[in-house]
Amino acid sequence: MSRRKSFLLSTGILLGSVVIAVIMVQLRPEPPLREPPSRVPFVTTASAVPGEGAIPVYGAGTVRPRAEIDVSAQINGKVAWVSPSFQGGGRVSEGQTLFRIDDADYRNRVQQALANVAAQQVALLQAEEDARIAREEYELFRKREPNAASGAANPLALREPQLAAARAALARDSAALADAELALARTEVQAPFTGIVRNESVDLGQFVAAGQGVGRLYASDAVEVVVPLSDAEAVLIPDLWGLRAGDGNRRVRAAVSAEYGERNHEREGYVDRAEAALDEQTRTIDVVVRVPRPFSGEGPPLLVGQFVEVRIDGVAPERYFTVPRAALRTGNELWALRGNNLVTIVPVEVLQRSDEMVYVTGDLEAGQAVVLTGIQIATEGMVVRTGDSGG
């Protein structure tokens, strides 16, 4: 191929490509027209729900016994019998005998004391008779010798000191008898209340000394939970400082929840009292919740030492609202909406906070939308967009 033909071929290809490109540009489709994105921020909202009834006060604590004592004997002796119930975890009733001490020596002492009392009763009768005879003889002497008997009679002559000594001796031996009978009664160690044995360390044949602890017993009629609360939480409990310990008033209800087998089991209780001093470490007020009959009814018992969560019925204001915790802003403010898209800043008083909700009072309306997310800063009258996520 000659150079002329090659040049013409290249030129033709180039011109054809240009023509095709022009045709394609002219035939391309027009791009769709779109509106520019809105600069009005989109927010998620939730409704302010009017509250009803008592505001809950949440806390937690560890279960402890209402009463707990060391079990010990009041006399010395060898253990002659131990109740099968008197062992760790055993349940005992009020007045039930836990163990007995060999009472042979104490019964002998009672017999000796009885004999002494009997002897002194005879001695007193003899002294009374001697005093009666002495008085009669003195009266006869006064009648026969009125001038000689003008002075007071000698007490010894009337045997008054001897009579007083006989009465004192009888009282002494009667007291000794009472002591001997009391010691004999104390050979049986009894439970002072219905409860559960936490631990014991006594066996048949063991010698125990007076005051020596041989076990520990706690009451099973009720347990307590000490709930530390801040002063802002404690003020929500009605008449907290008017409650009297142990009066069983049950004016302020409480629910105690414990986890057992991956399930929460709840028992009813009540606020019994508040401790009279702040905790020096946490600066909180210890509120004592009492739970009656922790081992009765359905479900597992409340065990001493178990960690539990507590919900106390607080005050019940006439008008308050619950909102998600995410709606509460710094400075105790809510960003509420009016007219569905205008922000209004509402100052509120926070009554209580839970993990998910807050309880507030303020200038809100029932069902009014409050902003959860979408904006970091709000101004009065700011325009926003909302969706269908609860707004």
Buried (B, 14 or more C-beta within 10 A) or exposed (E): EEEEEEEEEEEEEEEEEEEEEEEEEEEEEEEEEEEEEEEEBEBBBBBBBEBEEBBBBBBEBEBBBBBBBEBBBEBBBEBBEBBEBBEEEBEBEEEBBBBBBBBEBBBEBBEBBBEBBEEBBEBBEEBBEBBEEBBEEBEEBEEEEEEEBEEEBEEEEBBBEBBEBBBEBBEEBBEBBEEBBEBBBBBBBBBBBBBBBBEBEBEEEBEBEEEBBBBBBBBBBBBBBBBBBEEEBBBBBBEBEEBEEEEEBBEBBBBBEBEEEEEEBEBEBBBBBBBEEEEEEEEBBBBBBBBBBBEEEEEBBBBBEBEBBBBBBBBEEEEBBBBBEBBBBEEBBBBBBEEEBEBBBBEBEEBBBBEEBBBBBBEBEEEBBBBBEBBEEBEEEBEBEBEEEEB
